[in-house]
Amino acid sequence: MPEITKTEVGRMLFQVHREKGVETAIKKIRHGIGDDWKLFTESDIKVLERMLGECWVYIDSVVWESIAFSQLKYTDVLHIIQIGDVSKGKDSTDTKAVTDVTAILTRKG
């Protein structure tokens, strides 16, 4: 069995934490939106997951934990998906897209 370096373990752990953060956020969003969740396609949800994952990396963990994902409206989620669709073709993380989605996530009220 090949030896795994500490760096590889760190990367895997980072990935697991990011996936868990996104999964928890998606559950809260789905619960908050209710029946309107069914209006999103599988592709929409993949884009949402990708954008949340990018934001998870960008946002401080204390701030991430304070985001009221269940309070997001259908239109907020639709806007996040639209931003993600526009940034999808980019080679690297689109900083403006992440900043725009972060603003939606951290908006109060």
Buried (B, 14 or more C-beta within 10 A) or exposed (E): EEEEEEEEEEEEEEEEEBEEBBEBBBEBBBEBBEEBBEEBEEEBBBBBBBBBBBBBEBBEEEEBEEBEBEEBEBEBBBBBBEBBBEBEEEEEEBEEBBEBBBEBBBEEE
